[in-house]
Amino acid sequence: MEKKYRLSYISLHSALAFYGMIPEAIVQFTSATTLKSANFSNDFGIYDYKNIKNELMFGFDFKPIAGERTLQIAKPEKALIDLLYLYTFYNNEQALLDLRLNEDFLHDDLNLKLLDEYKLKFNNKALEKRIHLLKKIYDL
């Protein structure tokens, strides 16, 4: 059954932790997929799949992990946008501060131009407001 979820990429908190954008260690791998949302567990861990539209399947890279194997993972900008898009409760200053985003990463490594390009592809006013608030809070 897990093979049905091959059209996916790691995103949200899992990708943010991978890049050091949040301080928490993540024990569950969260991925974005065009398939229905689902949750699986096996000997390797817990896997949570969040549904997104076909046109939102972009913004990920293939990272080498072991031998010839690669991992599909969202770019930092896409992981952040996926998070704000799928978890609508990040809609106020306190909720965004509770993410404890790495301010050095935000100021030094986050590509704001790419963040804005990705934001436009979502065509979602509520998401745009959350991103605007994030930029205001972190002076981006």
C-alpha positions as CSV (number, residue, x, y, z in Angstrom):
1,M,0.0,0.0,0.0
2,E,2.9,2.4,0.7
3,K,4.0,2.2,-2.9
4,K,0.9,4.1,-3.9
5,Y,2.4,7.1,-2.2
6,R,5.6,7.3,-4.3
7,L,4.3,10.5,-6.0
8,S,5.2,12.6,-3.0
9,Y,7.9,14.7,-1.4
10,I,8.9,15.3,2.2
11,S,7.7,18.7,3.3
12,L,6.2,20.7,6.2
13,H,7.8,20.3,9.6
14,S,9.9,17.3,8.4
15,A,11.6,19.4,5.7
16,L,11.9,22.5,8.0
17,A,13.7,20.3,10.6
18,F,16.0,18.9,7.8
19,Y,17.1,22.4,6.9
20,G,17.5,23.5,10.5
21,M,14.7,26.0,10.2
22,I,13.0,24.7,13.4
23,P,14.7,23.4,16.5
24,E,12.5,20.3,17.1
25,A,13.5,16.8,16.1
26,I,10.8,15.3,14.0
27,V,9.7,11.7,14.6
28,Q,7.2,11.6,11.9
29,F,7.9,12.0,8.2
30,T,5.3,14.3,6.6
31,S,5.0,14.4,2.8
32,A,2.8,16.2,0.3
33,T,1.1,14.1,-2.3
34,T,-1.7,14.4,-4.9
35,L,-3.2,11.2,-3.4
36,K,-5.6,11.2,-0.5
37,S,-4.2,12.0,2.9
38,A,-3.1,9.0,4.8
39,N,-0.9,7.8,7.7
40,F,1.3,4.7,7.7
41,S,3.9,3.2,10.1
42,N,6.5,0.5,9.6
43,D,9.9,-0.5,11.1
44,F,11.4,2.7,9.7
45,G,9.0,5.2,11.2
46,I,5.7,7.0,10.9
47,Y,4.7,8.5,7.6
48,D,2.0,11.1,7.2
49,Y,0.8,12.1,3.7
50,K,-1.0,15.4,3.2
51,N,-3.1,15.9,0.0
52,I,-2.3,18.9,-2.3
53,K,-3.6,19.7,-5.8
54,N,-1.7,18.4,-8.8
55,E,-0.6,22.0,-9.8
56,L,1.0,22.4,-6.3
57,M,3.4,19.5,-6.9
58,F,6.6,21.5,-7.4
59,G,9.4,23.1,-5.5
60,F,11.3,20.0,-4.4
61,D,14.8,18.6,-5.0
62,F,16.3,15.1,-5.0
63,K,18.8,14.8,-2.2
64,P,21.2,11.8,-2.1
65,I,20.8,9.7,1.0
66,A,22.5,6.3,0.7
67,G,24.3,4.8,-2.2
68,E,22.4,5.5,-5.3
69,R,19.2,6.3,-3.4
70,T,17.7,9.8,-3.3
71,L,15.0,11.5,-1.3
72,Q,12.5,13.9,-2.7
73,I,12.3,16.9,-0.3
74,A,10.7,20.3,-0.5
75,K,13.0,23.3,-0.9
76,P,12.9,25.4,2.3
77,E,10.6,28.0,0.7
78,K,8.1,25.3,-0.5
79,A,8.2,23.5,2.9
80,L,7.3,26.8,4.6
81,I,4.5,27.6,2.1
82,D,3.1,24.0,2.3
83,L,3.0,24.4,6.1
84,L,1.2,27.7,6.0
85,Y,-1.2,26.5,3.3
86,L,-2.1,23.2,4.9
87,Y,-2.1,24.3,8.6
88,T,-4.4,27.3,8.5
89,F,-4.1,27.9,12.2
90,Y,-0.7,29.6,11.6
91,N,-2.7,32.7,11.0
92,N,-1.7,35.0,13.9
93,E,1.5,36.3,15.3
94,Q,1.7,34.0,18.3
95,A,1.1,30.8,16.3
96,L,3.9,31.8,13.9
97,L,6.2,32.7,16.8
98,D,5.4,29.3,18.3
99,L,7.0,27.7,15.2
100,R,10.3,29.0,16.6
101,L,11.8,29.5,13.1
102,N,15.5,30.0,12.9
103,E,15.9,33.7,12.3
104,D,19.4,33.4,11.0
105,F,18.2,30.9,8.3
106,L,15.3,33.2,7.4
107,H,17.6,36.2,7.0
108,D,20.6,34.5,5.4
109,D,19.4,31.5,3.5
110,L,15.6,31.8,2.7
111,N,15.1,32.9,-0.9
112,L,12.4,35.5,-0.6
113,K,12.1,35.9,-4.3
114,L,11.4,32.2,-4.7
115,L,9.0,32.3,-1.7
116,D,7.0,35.0,-3.5
117,E,7.1,33.1,-6.8
118,Y,5.7,30.0,-5.1
119,K,3.1,32.0,-3.2
120,L,1.7,33.3,-6.5
121,K,1.3,29.7,-7.8
122,F,-1.0,28.9,-4.9
123,N,-3.4,31.8,-5.8
124,N,-4.7,31.8,-2.2
125,K,-5.5,35.1,-0.4
126,A,-5.5,33.5,3.1
127,L,-2.0,32.0,2.4
128,E,-0.8,35.4,1.1
129,K,-1.9,37.0,4.4
130,R,-0.1,34.4,6.5
131,I,3.1,34.9,4.5
132,H,2.8,38.7,4.8
133,L,2.4,38.3,8.5
134,L,5.4,36.0,8.7
135,K,7.5,38.5,6.8
136,K,6.3,41.3,9.1
137,I,7.1,39.4,12.3
138,Y,10.6,38.4,11.2
139,D,11.3,41.6,9.4
140,L,11.9,39.9,6.0
